[in-house]
Amino acid sequence: MNKFAAILIDTVSIQEYIFSSNRLKENIGASYIIDNIYRDQMKRALENIYKNQSTDVCSWEEDPDNIQIITNELVNFEIGYIGGGNALILFKEFDKAKEFIKIFT
């Protein structure tokens, strides 16, 4: 049986913040900031750890119910989910998960 480290990132109260204003411009801006954090900044942190591996943070959307890529011996991490102010990342190595937390935060 394989063991994996899972990191769940949660942007607390993001929906409350976004919907606290009825101004579309502010809502779109807040959504963009969160999306940027999970798409670009998370990708940069992963690229920093895995310099020689593809760091596609969007491929999970093609088949969101299928979290099995990480069982491939050539894959070191897998994005399980990104959305609603949350992100789930699976790592093969606990040390790499800790390194990700250090870099991402």
C-alpha positions in Angstrom: 0.0 0.0 0.0 1.3 3.4 -1.0 1.4 6.3 1.5 1.0 9.9 0.4 1.2 13.3 2.1 -1.9 15.5 1.4 -2.0 19.2 1.8 -5.3 21.1 1.9 -5.0 24.8 1.5 -8.0 26.8 2.5 -8.5 30.5 2.0 -10.8 31.2 5.0 -14.0 33.1 4.4 -13.2 34.0 0.8 -16.8 33.6 -0.3 -17.9 35.7 2.6 -15.4 38.4 1.5 -16.3 38.2 -2.2 -20.0 38.4 -1.6 -19.9 41.0 1.1 -19.9 43.6 -1.6 -22.4 44.0 -4.4 -19.8 45.7 -6.5 -18.9 43.4 -9.4 -15.5 45.0 -9.9 -14.4 44.1 -6.3 -15.8 40.6 -6.6 -13.9 39.9 -9.8 -10.7 41.3 -8.4 -10.9 39.1 -5.3 -11.6 36.0 -7.4 -8.7 36.9 -9.6 -6.3 37.2 -6.7 -7.3 33.8 -5.3 -7.1 32.2 -8.7 -3.6 33.7 -9.1 -2.5 32.3 -5.8 -3.6 28.8 -6.6 -2.6 28.8 -10.3 0.6 30.9 -10.5 2.1 31.0 -7.0 1.4 27.4 -6.3 2.9 26.4 -9.6 6.0 28.5 -8.8 6.4 26.8 -5.5 6.1 23.3 -7.1 8.6 24.3 -9.8 11.0 25.3 -7.1 10.8 21.9 -5.6 10.5 19.8 -8.7 12.8 21.5 -11.2 12.8 18.6 -13.7 9.1 17.7 -13.6 6.1 19.2 -15.4 4.1 21.3 -13.0 0.7 21.5 -14.7 -1.7 22.6 -12.1 -4.7 22.5 -14.4 -4.8 19.0 -15.8 -6.8 17.7 -12.8 -9.8 19.6 -14.3 -10.0 17.2 -17.3 -11.1 14.3 -15.0 -11.6 15.6 -11.5 -12.9 12.3 -10.1 -9.7 10.5 -11.0 -6.9 11.0 -8.4 -4.6 8.2 -9.5 -1.9 9.9 -11.4 0.3 9.9 -8.3 0.5 6.2 -8.4 2.6 6.5 -11.5 6.3 6.0 -10.5 7.4 9.0 -12.6 5.0 11.4 -10.8 6.0 13.1 -7.5 2.8 15.1 -6.8 -0.7 15.5 -8.0 -3.3 18.3 -7.8 -6.4 16.8 -6.4 -8.6 19.9 -6.6 -8.6 23.6 -6.9 -11.7 25.7 -6.4 -13.8 27.8 -4.0 -10.7 29.1 -2.2 -9.3 25.6 -1.6 -6.6 23.4 -3.1 -5.6 19.8 -2.4 -2.2 18.6 -3.4 -0.9 15.0 -2.9 2.8 14.3 -2.5 4.7 11.1 -2.6 7.3 12.3 -0.1 6.5 13.9 3.2 9.6 16.0 3.1 8.6 17.5 -0.2 5.2 18.3 1.2 6.9 20.1 4.1 9.2 22.0 1.7 6.1 23.0 -0.3 4.5 24.5 2.8 7.7 26.4 3.6 8.0 27.9 0.1 4.3 28.5 -0.6 3.7 30.4 2.7 
